[in-house]
Amino acid sequence: MPIYANIYEKLEYFLYEWIYEGVEAMNRETKLVLSFTIPYLIIYMGMAVLFGGMKKLAGTPIVGGLTVGLLYALLMFPITWGFVVTYVILRNKMEG
Amino acid sequence: MFSVIALILVIAVAVITMGIAWWSYRRVRSISDFYAAGRQVPWLLIAWALTSNYLSAASFLGVAGGISNFGLDRVWDPIGYFAGWVLVLLVAAEFVRKVGKFTVADILNERFKGATELRALAMIATVIISTFYMIPQMIGAGSLMSLLLNWPYPIAVVIVGAIVVLVVMMGGIRSTVYSQVFQALVLWVAMLLVFLAYLAAFGGPSSIIDNAYKVPPPAVAKKYLSIDQVKPYMPDINTISFNDALKKSLELAKRVIEKHPNIIRMTQPGGFARDIWNQLSLALGIIMGTMGLPHILIYFYTVPRPKDARMGTLGAILNIGFFYIFSIFVGFAAGTALFSLITGWLLEGKAPWAKNMPVVVSGKMLGGEMLMGLAAAGAFAAILSTVGGLMVAATNSVAYDLYANIIKKGRASEEEQLLVARIIAILVGAIAIGGGLVLKGFDVSYLVVLAFGIAASSFATTLIMTLWWKRFTRAGAFASMLVGLVVAVVFVLARLAKMSSLGPLPVLVQPALYSIPASFAAGIIVSYLTSDTGDPEFLKRLHEE
């Protein structure tokens, strides 16, 4: 886990530095946007990998007719809403 | 399938749409009203307008229809189309509102002042994306209205085209936005009612999923069945009832599974198998493409403040998410209860029925002619709203970017611009109607994939760098847009020509895996080789709180 956290931190820092490049007003805004965009893209592309490359796992039933793939897909909705609602709250707060 | 109630409800949608357009027409007093609804539309209304702008007939009928035919693999479609909105919210919506005026090209010209070549290229991309998106909608409109209401195909295409042209001519984006709010409510409520009816019939969402596991996807099952084996289990759609259809479907599915125990079920992948590269390319194209669609981006100009663009996008994400959840459950429920009917249609060669009719037949089965009529009205509203948004995007771009800015160099009067915009709306409508009539019967749904690919590879990449990267240059913007556009078009043409590879690169279902990195690379390399980074205050102005 610490290894992944470290890689993630470095990736975020790299993107932040590359995009930011000294524009003062972009500072907090960029960091906020990146801290939502990167994890969301990881979760989203994770589903693409599951559906494209791990079909057997995706088709494994968990309970009743609910399979791993379907559960992931259905969870994408609350996860997405959670991301966007939290982002909007923080963004609105940032604006005052 | 003809139903008087369905016809009445479809006509009601058309009449109310025209009424709203007429109401808006009387309030169009300036070019800002026509291009940006006077920037006075409340965010709540924009949330609903964006909802119906985005949810075309492909979403209303195609998402549930696709799942009911192919099972879990097609759940990917609504997830991808939904997730694309997160990037719209995070990196585009409010920032577009902060710097843009009427079209996507305005954003680039706000940073790179007087960059006519960027405006021209953005206009070309807007027209290509809108046209490629619009023609399949027109073909879909003709086919669907023929299926749903027995209208002759050409009549259906002309009626849909004429209604939208009149709406756009009367009030531009103002009348389009307000009529889309109404259309959104119709299609959203229609899907909600079909969903609720299935919940009641099955006894809850878990029962839908559990029963779906007892049934293979019809598109897979048809490989193991003949039409003679299926026919005795096919219900008559004029007298169809839920209990009878479900009983027959489960019996047929049981026979198939007994003979082929390893056959996949509705809630398992494999019905519409994509390999990892195709899946990744599709995922990338959809999530990036949504934020590059001009008919979505220009709606952010209609709200008073950037914060309203943010809130409107949030509202759209909630609406679209709920709509797709309803559609996923309707898809699994229809694939289960109508398993034998859909399998029979596929074996009879009626693939358009199998793909497009499950939602409407579900309406008839669960709520009689009234719910079927509402489903037909929902499909009609979805077609009108998406064609409206696309037509307004193309009209604004040609009238404002090409005529007012490139040809007249910003010296056209407001009256002149309004007149030209209305004439261009007719021309754009004529192209859409002509395309729909000429290409009847062609499977051009792939053009929508192209539209997403081009939007992702031209506008999305260029917008991200314009709005967020200080080192980005005018030449870099031109290079990223042009390279993305060319690579996307080349790979889609290769796909249409059924080529399996281009040199060492396999041709994928979506060009995004090649065209997006190519666009970014071109933008970055050319930016480092050139120096015109545009207005030095642009990013500060854009990002100041």
Interface residues (C-beta under 8 A of the other chain):
Chain A: W18 I19 Y20 E21 G22 V23 E24 A25 M26 R28 E29 T30 V33 F36 T37 Y40 L41 Y44 M45 M47 A48 V49 F51 G52 G53 K55 A58 G59 P61 G64 G65 L66 T67 G69 L70 A73 L74 M76 F77 T80 W81 F83 V84 V85 Y87 V88 R91 N92 M94 E95 G96
Chain B: L72 D73 V75 W76 I79 F82 A83 W85 V86 L87 L89 L90 V91 S206 I209 D210 N211 A212 Y213 K214 I264 R265 M266 T267 Q268 P269 G270 A273 R274 D275 I276 W277 N278 Q279 L280 L282 A283 I287 K307 R310 M311 L314 I317 L318 G321 Y324 I325 I328 W468 W469 K470 R471 L539 K540 H543 E544 E545
